[in-house]
Amino acid sequence: MMALLRRHPALLPGLVFSAVLLLAPTFAERGTQNDLWNMAFFVVLAAAWNLLGGFAGQVSLGYSAFVGIGAYTTVLLAQAGWSPWLTLPVGAALAAAFSVVVGLPTFRLRGPYFTIATIGVGEAVRVIASGLDFTGGSSGLRMPAGTFDFTANYYAMVGLALGTLALVAWLQQNAFGLALEAIRQDIDGAEALGVNSTWVKLEAHAISSALVAVAGGLFATNFQYISPGSVFDFRLSLTIVLMPIVGGMGTLAGPVVGAMLFSYLQIKLLASPTLRDSYLFIYGGLLIVVMLFEPRGIMGLWERLWSRLPRRRTPAIAEARGAG
């Protein structure tokens, strides 16, 4: 086990996170379970975004649109008599389709131009949702009575978080992940080698948006109320981006660490009336510190410290060095 952790030090935070989430209902009180649910929610958002933003280097600031699509799909279909669980794949499919519609024109842009375009898309969706009657306008919508089951929702969010991490890890190890890495390093070089960059980015965008939409549907079921200001908020999009950057973009454990840190800071700061609205400011300050002193994020620092730990030498290596 120790040998495996030495080769892949990012496994340790993931194993600890998984064990705590799965065992929490057996020992934790309801308030702690709410905090862990919130943490799992942020892990899904950060890990899904990292598939496009970290692996492919396409920094999007419009992912709150997919959270809102999933949340509104769940509420509207539940009000029509659907089971909330059956609404989740529908929301995922709608978000994936919308990601393709958005991605076809925006992926022609590169660098900051792509990022600015995604901001416009996210804000446009929020404004449209605020002005439509069937979405409840700025007043929002409520879930039907009898659709709240915290225990089932908790395990569903935990399962989604662990499933998202497993899916991202699998994609990273196959040809699709290598294509994303090639696009991030040199998109022109990747295309010269036969990688269809637009199609690969569209696939990554669709997969990540579908995962985020499912999380949005579970969010609506858990809180029983949504509004454009809560699920289409630009601050949510900004949060989704900050978590992988602070934790470590392009790594599996980086978004997990970033989400754990962000959710902890948010919980502590929301408990203080004077600091309630300053969590993004403090987290932004942490982002500046990380980018100045460790651009690879917290996981980069972790791997650097782990590599400096003394390693036990095998007898053959010790004998060879002694002979030398």
C-alpha positions as CSV (number, residue, x, y, z in Angstrom):
1,M,0.0,0.0,0.0
2,M,2.8,2.4,0.9
3,A,4.5,1.7,-2.4
4,L,1.3,2.5,-4.3
5,L,1.0,5.8,-2.4
6,R,4.6,6.7,-3.1
7,R,4.0,6.2,-6.8
8,H,0.6,8.0,-6.7
9,P,0.6,10.3,-3.7
10,A,-2.7,11.9,-4.9
11,L,-4.5,8.7,-3.8
12,L,-4.2,9.5,-0.1
13,P,-6.5,12.5,0.0
14,G,-9.0,10.7,-2.2
15,L,-9.1,7.6,0.1
16,V,-9.5,9.7,3.2
17,F,-12.3,11.7,1.6
18,S,-14.1,8.6,0.4
19,A,-14.0,6.9,3.8
20,V,-15.3,10.0,5.6
21,L,-18.2,10.5,3.3
22,L,-19.3,6.9,3.2
23,L,-19.1,6.4,7.0
24,A,-20.4,9.8,8.1
25,P,-24.1,8.8,8.5
26,T,-23.0,6.2,11.1
27,F,-21.3,8.6,13.5
28,A,-22.0,12.2,12.4
29,E,-24.9,14.5,13.4
30,R,-27.2,16.0,10.9
31,G,-25.4,19.3,10.8
32,T,-22.1,17.6,9.9
33,Q,-23.8,15.5,7.3
34,N,-25.1,18.7,5.7
35,D,-21.6,20.0,5.6
36,L,-20.3,16.8,4.0
37,W,-23.1,16.9,1.5
38,N,-22.1,20.4,0.6
39,M,-18.5,19.3,0.3
40,A,-19.4,16.4,-2.1
41,F,-21.5,18.8,-4.2
42,F,-18.4,21.1,-4.7
43,V,-16.2,18.0,-5.4
44,V,-18.5,17.1,-8.3
45,L,-18.5,20.6,-9.7
46,A,-14.7,21.0,-9.4
47,A,-13.8,17.6,-10.7
48,A,-16.1,17.9,-13.7
49,W,-14.8,21.3,-14.6
50,N,-11.2,20.1,-14.2
51,L,-11.9,17.6,-17.1
52,L,-12.1,20.6,-19.5
53,G,-10.3,23.3,-17.7
54,G,-7.5,21.3,-16.1
55,F,-6.8,18.6,-18.6
56,A,-7.6,20.5,-21.8
57,G,-6.7,24.0,-20.6
58,Q,-10.1,25.5,-21.6
59,V,-11.0,27.9,-18.8
60,S,-14.8,28.3,-18.8
61,L,-16.5,30.7,-16.4
62,G,-20.1,29.7,-17.4
63,Y,-20.6,26.4,-15.6
64,S,-23.3,27.7,-13.4
65,A,-25.5,27.5,-16.5
66,F,-25.3,23.7,-16.4
67,V,-26.0,23.7,-12.6
68,G,-29.2,25.7,-13.3
69,I,-30.3,23.6,-16.2
70,G,-30.1,20.5,-14.1
71,A,-31.8,22.1,-11.2
72,Y,-34.7,23.6,-13.2
73,T,-35.2,20.4,-15.1
74,T,-35.7,18.5,-11.9
75,V,-38.1,21.1,-10.4
76,L,-40.2,21.5,-13.5
77,L,-40.5,17.8,-14.2
78,A,-41.2,17.0,-10.5
79,Q,-44.0,19.6,-10.6
80,A,-45.4,17.7,-13.6
81,G,-45.5,14.5,-11.6
82,W,-42.1,12.9,-12.4
83,S,-40.0,11.2,-9.8
84,P,-37.0,13.4,-8.9
85,W,-34.7,10.5,-9.6
86,L,-36.0,10.1,-13.2
87,T,-35.4,13.8,-13.9
88,L,-31.7,13.6,-13.3
89,P,-30.7,11.9,-16.7
90,V,-33.1,14.3,-18.5
91,G,-31.3,17.2,-17.0
92,A,-27.9,15.7,-17.8
93,A,-29.0,15.2,-21.5
94,L,-30.3,18.7,-21.8
95,A,-27.1,20.2,-20.3
96,A,-24.9,18.1,-22.6
97,A,-26.9,19.2,-25.6
98,F,-26.7,22.8,-24.5
99,S,-22.9,22.4,-24.0
100,V,-22.6,21.3,-27.7
101,V,-24.7,24.3,-28.9
102,V,-22.5,26.7,-26.8
103,G,-19.2,24.9,-27.6
104,L,-19.5,24.9,-31.4
105,P,-19.0,28.7,-31.7
106,T,-17.0,29.3,-28.5
107,F,-14.4,26.6,-29.1
108,R,-13.3,28.5,-32.2
109,L,-11.9,31.1,-29.8
110,R,-8.7,30.6,-27.8
111,G,-7.3,31.9,-24.5
112,P,-9.0,34.8,-22.8
113,Y,-11.4,35.2,-25.7
114,F,-13.0,31.8,-24.9
115,T,-13.2,32.6,-21.2
116,I,-14.9,36.0,-21.9
117,A,-17.4,34.3,-24.2
118,T,-18.4,31.7,-21.5
119,I,-19.0,34.6,-19.1
120,G,-21.5,36.1,-21.6
121,V,-23.2,32.7,-22.0
122,G,-23.6,32.2,-18.3
123,E,-25.0,35.7,-17.7
124,A,-27.3,35.4,-20.7
125,V,-28.9,32.2,-19.4
126,R,-29.4,33.8,-16.0
127,V,-31.1,36.9,-17.4
128,I,-33.3,34.7,-19.7
129,A,-34.3,32.5,-16.8
130,S,-35.2,35.5,-14.6
131,G,-37.6,36.8,-17.3
132,L,-39.5,33.6,-18.1
133,D,-42.9,32.8,-16.6
134,F,-42.5,29.0,-16.5
135,T,-39.2,29.3,-14.5
136,G,-40.9,31.4,-11.9
137,G,-39.0,34.5,-12.9
138,S,-36.7,36.0,-10.3
139,S,-39.0,34.5,-7.6
140,G,-37.9,31.0,-8.4
141,L,-39.7,27.6,-8.0
142,R,-40.3,25.1,-5.2
143,M,-40.2,21.3,-5.3
144,P,-43.5,19.5,-4.7
145,A,-44.2,18.3,-1.2
146,G,-43.0,14.8,-0.3
147,T,-39.9,14.9,-2.5
148,F,-37.4,15.5,0.3
149,D,-35.4,12.5,1.6
150,F,-32.0,13.7,3.0
151,T,-30.5,10.3,3.5
152,A,-31.2,9.1,0.0
153,N,-30.0,12.5,-1.4
154,Y,-26.9,12.4,0.7
155,Y,-25.8,9.0,-0.6
156,A,-26.8,10.0,-4.1
157,M,-24.5,13.1,-4.0
158,V,-21.7,11.0,-2.4
159,G,-22.1,8.4,-5.1
160,L,-22.0,11.0,-7.8
161,A,-18.9,12.6,-6.3
162,L,-17.0,9.2,-6.1
163,G,-18.3,8.2,-9.6
164,T,-17.2,11.5,-11.1
165,L,-13.7,11.0,-9.7
166,A,-13.6,7.4,-10.9
167,L,-14.8,8.5,-14.4
168,V,-12.3,11.4,-14.6
169,A,-9.4,9.0,-13.5
170,W,-10.4,6.5,-16.2
171,L,-10.6,9.1,-18.9
172,Q,-7.3,10.5,-17.9
173,Q,-5.6,7.2,-18.4
174,N,-6.9,6.4,-21.9
175,A,-6.4,7.9,-25.3
176,F,-9.1,10.6,-24.7
177,G,-7.1,11.9,-21.7
178,L,-3.9,12.0,-23.7
179,A,-5.7,14.0,-26.4
180,L,-6.9,16.5,-23.8
181,E,-3.3,16.8,-22.5
182,A,-2.0,17.3,-26.0
183,I,-4.6,20.1,-26.6
184,R,-3.6,21.8,-23.3
185,Q,0.2,21.7,-24.2
186,D,0.0,22.7,-27.9
187,I,-3.3,22.7,-29.7
188,D,-1.7,23.2,-33.1
189,G,0.7,20.4,-32.5
190,A,-2.1,18.1,-31.4
191,E,-4.0,18.8,-34.6
192,A,-0.9,18.2,-36.6
193,L,-0.8,14.7,-35.0
194,G,-4.4,14.0,-36.0
195,V,-6.3,15.1,-32.9
196,N,-9.6,16.7,-33.8
197,S,-9.4,19.3,-31.1
198,T,-12.9,20.8,-31.5
199,W,-14.5,17.4,-31.3
200,V,-12.4,16.3,-28.3
201,K,-13.2,19.6,-26.5
202,L,-16.9,19.2,-27.2
203,E,-16.9,15.7,-25.8
204,A,-15.2,16.8,-22.6
205,H,-17.6,19.8,-22.3
206,A,-20.6,17.5,-22.7
207,I,-19.4,15.0,-20.2
208,S,-18.5,17.6,-17.5
209,S,-21.7,19.6,-18.1
210,A,-23.8,16.4,-17.7
211,L,-22.2,15.6,-14.4
212,V,-22.7,19.2,-13.2
213,A,-26.3,19.1,-14.2
214,V,-27.0,15.9,-12.2
215,A,-25.4,17.7,-9.2
216,G,-27.7,20.7,-9.9
217,G,-30.8,18.3,-9.8
218,L,-29.7,16.9,-6.5
219,F,-29.2,20.4,-5.2
220,A,-32.7,21.3,-6.1
221,T,-34.1,18.2,-4.4
222,N,-32.1,18.8,-1.3
223,F,-32.9,22.5,-0.8
224,Q,-36.5,22.2,-2.2
225,Y,-36.2,25.7,-3.7
226,I,-34.2,27.3,-6.6
227,S,-34.0,30.7,-8.2
228,P,-31.9,32.2,-11.0
229,G,-29.9,34.0,-8.3
230,S,-28.9,30.8,-6.6
231,V,-28.1,28.4,-9.4
232,F,-27.1,30.7,-12.3
233,D,-25.0,33.0,-10.1
234,F,-21.7,34.1,-11.6
235,R,-20.1,33.7,-8.1
236,L,-20.9,30.0,-8.4
237,S,-19.1,29.8,-11.7
238,L,-16.1,31.6,-10.2
239,T,-16.1,29.2,-7.3
240,I,-16.1,26.2,-9.6
241,V,-12.9,27.6,-11.3
242,L,-11.1,28.6,-8.1
243,M,-11.3,25.2,-6.5
244,P,-9.3,23.2,-9.0
245,I,-6.8,26.1,-9.4
246,V,-6.0,26.2,-5.7
247,G,-6.1,22.4,-5.3
248,G,-4.1,21.7,-8.5
249,M,-5.4,21.8,-12.0
250,G,-4.9,18.8,-14.2
251,T,-4.7,16.4,-11.3
252,L,-7.3,14.0,-9.9
253,A,-7.0,15.0,-6.2
254,G,-6.5,18.7,-6.8
255,P,-10.2,19.5,-7.2
256,V,-11.0,17.3,-4.1
257,V,-8.6,19.3,-2.0
258,G,-9.8,22.6,-3.3
259,A,-13.4,21.7,-2.7
260,M,-12.7,20.5,0.8
261,L,-10.9,23.7,1.6
262,F,-13.5,26.0,0.0
263,S,-16.4,24.3,1.7
264,Y,-14.7,24.4,5.1
265,L,-14.0,28.1,4.7
266,Q,-17.5,28.8,3.5
267,I,-19.1,27.0,6.4
268,K,-16.9,28.8,8.9
269,L,-17.3,32.2,7.4
270,L,-21.1,31.9,6.9
271,A,-21.4,31.2,10.6
272,S,-20.0,34.8,11.2
273,P,-22.4,37.6,10.3
274,T,-19.6,40.0,9.8
275,L,-17.7,37.7,7.4
276,R,-20.7,36.1,5.6
277,D,-20.0,37.7,2.3
278,S,-16.2,37.6,2.4
279,Y,-15.5,33.9,1.6
280,L,-14.7,34.6,-2.0
281,F,-12.4,37.4,-1.0
282,I,-10.5,35.2,1.4
283,Y,-10.4,32.4,-1.1
284,G,-9.2,34.8,-3.8
285,G,-6.4,35.8,-1.5
286,L,-5.4,32.2,-1.0
287,L,-5.5,31.8,-4.8
288,I,-3.0,34.7,-5.2
289,V,-0.7,33.1,-2.6
290,V,-0.8,29.7,-4.3
291,M,-0.2,31.1,-7.8
292,L,2.8,33.1,-6.5
293,F,4.5,30.4,-4.5
294,E,3.2,27.1,-5.9
295,P,1.6,27.5,-9.4
296,R,0.7,23.7,-9.4
297,G,-1.6,24.3,-6.4
298,I,-1.7,22.5,-3.1
299,M,-1.2,19.1,-4.8
300,G,2.0,20.3,-6.3
301,L,3.2,21.3,-2.9
302,W,2.1,17.9,-1.5
303,E,4.0,16.0,-4.2
304,R,7.1,18.0,-3.6
305,L,7.1,17.4,0.1
306,W,6.2,13.7,-0.4
307,S,9.2,13.2,-2.7
308,R,11.5,14.5,0.0
309,L,10.5,11.8,2.5
310,P,13.3,9.3,3.2
311,R,12.8,6.1,1.2
312,R,13.9,2.7,2.4
313,R,16.5,1.3,0.1
314,T,16.4,-2.3,-1.0
315,P,19.4,-4.5,-0.1
316,A,20.5,-4.8,-3.8
317,I,20.6,-1.0,-4.2
318,A,22.4,-0.5,-0.9
319,E,25.0,-3.2,-1.8
320,A,25.5,-1.7,-5.3
321,R,26.0,1.8,-3.8
322,G,28.4,0.4,-1.2
323,A,30.4,-1.4,-3.9
324,G,30.6,1.8,-5.9
